[in-house]
């Protein structure tokens, strides 16, 4: 990884050599988002990443490029209750810049500031200009949990050049439990997934945790454990 003097990971040299997708291209972001969540996610990115030596405030999205929307949703977004489907044209028209960060098809929507009005404006864009697709039911038809209690808070949309989800160790309830190989519940109260801890590394002002999202929903694992422990 390339680090700036402040130890943030400098993204300029890591950006993919890729043109901005066509205006009509749909991008996907798993929700549900609120102004507070978007602000927290943007600040997390700025803790870890820089662009041209300055903290990079950004929100993660995925472009519908090589895979169809249905395939992308089933492979990457099944853990979310809601997904937002803005277009590149709408994001650019709203004044946002899309940076080809991480691995294709991940992009970072760059925010100009971390001020509340800016983030509220981006939330308004997701909600008003994007198609909102509810994904709130378990595949079996059972209702999903109303609220999750996670081991480590993360934006499950966030990926870096490793292709793994990342977050900071200090966002864990019990940081000493976050070790390579451990299985944890990551995400937030609305969207969570069973993940395996891949590694930990220093970045920004803390320690980054890389997480591999495991197949299925949290509820699937609950059923598995219940069957295994049945007397």
C-alpha positions as CSV (number, residue, x, y, z in Angstrom):
1,X,0.0,0.0,0.0
2,X,1.1,3.5,-0.7
3,X,0.9,5.8,2.3
4,X,1.0,9.6,2.5
5,X,3.0,11.3,5.2
6,X,-0.1,11.2,7.5
7,X,-0.3,7.4,6.9
8,X,-3.5,7.7,5.0
9,X,-3.6,5.5,2.0
10,X,-3.0,7.7,-1.1
11,X,-5.6,6.8,-3.7
12,X,-4.3,8.7,-6.7
13,X,-1.8,6.1,-7.6
14,X,-4.2,3.3,-6.9
15,X,-7.1,4.5,-9.1
16,X,-7.9,2.2,-11.9
17,X,-7.1,3.4,-15.4
18,X,-10.7,3.5,-16.3
19,X,-13.0,6.0,-17.9
20,X,-16.2,7.2,-16.1
21,X,-19.1,4.9,-17.0
22,X,-21.7,6.1,-19.5
23,X,-24.3,8.5,-18.2
24,X,-27.0,5.9,-18.3
25,X,-25.0,3.4,-16.2
26,X,-26.8,2.5,-12.9
27,X,-24.8,2.4,-9.7
28,X,-25.8,0.4,-6.7
29,X,-25.5,1.3,-3.0
30,X,-26.9,-0.9,-0.2
31,X,-28.9,0.9,2.5
32,X,-30.8,2.0,4.4
33,X,-28.9,5.3,4.6
34,X,-29.5,8.2,6.8
35,X,-27.7,11.6,6.9
36,X,-25.9,10.4,10.1
37,X,-24.8,7.2,8.5
38,X,-23.5,8.8,5.3
39,X,-21.6,11.3,7.4
40,X,-20.1,8.5,9.5
41,X,-19.1,6.5,6.3
42,X,-17.6,9.5,4.6
43,X,-15.5,10.3,7.7
44,X,-14.4,6.7,8.0
45,X,-13.1,6.9,4.4
46,X,-11.3,10.2,5.2
47,X,-9.6,8.6,8.2
48,X,-8.1,5.9,6.0
49,X,-7.7,7.4,2.5
50,X,-6.3,10.5,1.0
51,X,-6.4,12.0,-2.5
52,X,-3.5,14.2,-3.6
53,X,-2.5,14.4,0.0
54,X,-5.9,15.5,1.4
55,X,-8.4,13.4,3.3
56,X,-10.8,11.8,0.9
57,X,-14.4,12.1,1.9
58,X,-16.4,9.5,0.0
59,X,-19.2,7.0,-0.2
60,X,-18.9,3.6,-1.8
61,X,-21.0,2.4,-4.8
62,X,-20.8,-0.3,-7.4
63,X,-21.4,0.3,-11.1
64,X,-23.5,-2.1,-13.2
65,X,-20.8,-2.9,-15.8
66,X,-19.7,-6.5,-16.5
67,X,-22.5,-8.2,-14.6
68,X,-26.2,-7.6,-14.9
69,X,-28.0,-5.8,-12.1
70,X,-29.7,-9.0,-11.0
71,X,-26.4,-10.9,-10.7
72,X,-24.7,-8.0,-8.9
73,X,-27.7,-7.8,-6.4
74,X,-27.7,-11.5,-5.7
75,X,-23.9,-11.8,-5.4
76,X,-23.1,-8.6,-3.4
77,X,-26.2,-7.0,-1.9
78,X,-28.3,-9.8,-0.5
79,X,-27.5,-8.7,3.1
80,X,-29.2,-5.3,2.6
81,X,-32.8,-4.4,3.3
82,X,-32.8,-1.7,0.7
83,X,-30.6,-0.8,-2.3
84,X,-30.4,2.6,-4.0
85,X,-30.0,2.7,-7.8
86,X,-28.9,6.2,-8.9
87,X,-27.4,6.8,-12.4
88,X,-24.0,8.2,-13.2
89,X,-25.8,11.0,-15.0
90,X,-27.7,11.9,-11.9
91,X,-24.7,11.9,-9.7
92,X,-22.6,14.0,-12.0
93,X,-25.5,16.5,-12.5
94,X,-25.6,16.8,-8.7
95,X,-22.0,17.8,-8.7
96,X,-20.4,14.5,-7.5
97,X,-17.2,13.0,-8.8
98,X,-16.9,9.3,-9.2
99,X,-13.5,7.8,-8.6
100,X,-12.6,4.3,-9.8
101,X,-11.3,3.0,-6.4
102,X,-10.7,-0.5,-5.3
103,X,-11.5,-3.3,-7.7
104,X,-13.9,-3.0,-10.6
105,X,-16.8,-2.3,-10.4
106,X,-16.3,-0.3,-7.1
107,X,-16.4,3.5,-7.2
108,X,-16.2,6.2,-4.6
109,X,-18.6,9.1,-4.8
110,X,-16.5,12.0,-3.6
111,X,-18.1,14.5,-1.3
112,X,-16.8,18.1,-1.1
113,X,-17.1,18.5,2.6
114,X,-18.1,16.6,5.7
115,X,-20.6,19.3,6.7
116,X,-24.1,18.2,7.6
117,X,-25.8,20.1,4.7
118,X,-23.5,18.4,2.2
119,X,-24.2,14.9,3.5
120,X,-27.9,15.7,3.8
121,X,-27.8,16.8,0.2
122,X,-26.3,13.5,-0.9
123,X,-28.9,11.6,1.1
124,X,-31.6,13.6,-0.6
125,X,-30.0,12.6,-3.9
126,X,-30.1,8.9,-3.1
127,X,-33.7,9.1,-1.9
128,X,-35.2,11.4,-4.5
129,X,-33.3,10.7,-7.7
130,X,-32.5,7.0,-7.3
131,X,-34.7,4.0,-7.7
132,X,-35.2,2.4,-4.3
133,X,-35.5,-1.4,-4.3
134,X,-36.7,-3.1,-1.1
135,X,-34.9,-6.3,-0.3
136,X,-36.2,-6.8,3.2
137,X,-37.3,-10.4,3.3
138,X,-35.4,-13.6,3.8
139,X,-35.2,-15.8,0.7
140,X,-37.3,-18.5,2.6
141,X,-40.0,-15.9,3.2
142,X,-39.3,-15.5,6.9
143,X,-39.0,-12.0,8.1
144,X,-35.5,-10.8,8.8
145,X,-34.4,-9.5,12.2
146,X,-35.7,-6.0,13.0
147,X,-32.3,-5.0,14.3
148,X,-28.8,-6.5,14.4
149,X,-26.2,-6.4,17.1
150,X,-22.9,-6.3,15.4
151,X,-19.4,-7.2,16.6
152,X,-17.8,-4.5,14.5
153,X,-19.4,-1.5,12.8
154,X,-18.7,-1.3,9.0
155,X,-20.2,0.0,5.8
156,X,-20.7,-3.3,3.9
157,X,-20.4,-1.3,0.7
158,X,-16.8,-0.3,1.5
159,X,-14.1,-2.2,-0.4
160,X,-10.4,-1.3,-1.2
161,X,-7.9,-2.6,-3.6
162,X,-7.9,-6.0,-1.8
163,X,-11.5,-6.6,-2.8
164,X,-12.4,-7.1,0.9
165,X,-14.7,-5.0,3.0
166,X,-12.7,-2.8,5.4
167,X,-13.4,-0.8,8.6
168,X,-11.5,0.3,11.7
169,X,-10.6,-1.9,14.7
170,X,-11.7,0.8,17.1
171,X,-15.3,0.3,15.8
172,X,-15.5,-3.2,17.3
173,X,-17.4,-3.8,20.6
174,X,-14.5,-6.1,21.7
175,X,-11.4,-5.3,19.7
176,X,-9.5,-8.2,21.3
177,X,-11.9,-10.6,19.5
178,X,-11.0,-9.2,16.1
179,X,-8.2,-11.5,15.0
180,X,-7.4,-13.1,11.6
181,X,-9.7,-16.1,11.0
182,X,-12.3,-15.1,13.5
183,X,-16.0,-15.1,12.4
184,X,-17.8,-11.9,13.3
185,X,-21.1,-10.1,12.6
186,X,-20.2,-6.9,10.8
187,X,-22.3,-4.0,9.5
188,X,-24.8,-2.0,11.4
189,X,-28.3,-2.3,12.9
190,X,-30.0,-2.4,9.5
191,X,-27.6,-4.4,7.4
192,X,-25.3,-7.1,8.8
193,X,-23.3,-10.1,7.5
194,X,-21.3,-13.0,8.8
195,X,-17.7,-12.2,8.0
196,X,-14.3,-13.7,8.4
197,X,-11.5,-11.4,9.6
198,X,-8.8,-11.5,6.9
199,X,-6.1,-9.3,8.4
200,X,-5.3,-6.1,10.3
201,X,-3.0,-3.3,9.1
202,X,-2.1,0.2,10.2
203,X,-3.7,3.1,8.2
204,X,-4.7,6.6,8.9
205,X,-5.0,7.1,12.6
206,X,-5.8,3.5,13.5
207,X,-5.9,-0.1,12.5
208,X,-7.9,-1.3,9.4
209,X,-9.6,-4.6,9.6
210,X,-10.3,-6.5,6.3
211,X,-13.4,-8.7,6.3
212,X,-14.5,-11.4,3.9
213,X,-18.3,-11.5,3.6
214,X,-19.5,-15.1,3.8
215,X,-22.4,-16.4,1.8
216,X,-25.9,-16.2,3.2
217,X,-27.7,-14.0,5.7
218,X,-27.1,-13.8,9.5
219,X,-30.4,-15.6,9.9
220,X,-29.1,-18.6,7.8
221,X,-26.3,-19.1,10.3
222,X,-28.7,-18.8,13.2
223,X,-30.7,-21.7,11.8
224,X,-27.6,-23.7,11.2
225,X,-26.4,-23.3,14.8
226,X,-29.9,-24.1,16.1
227,X,-29.9,-27.4,14.1
228,X,-26.4,-28.3,15.2
229,X,-27.2,-27.8,18.9
230,X,-30.6,-29.5,18.8
231,X,-30.7,-32.1,21.5
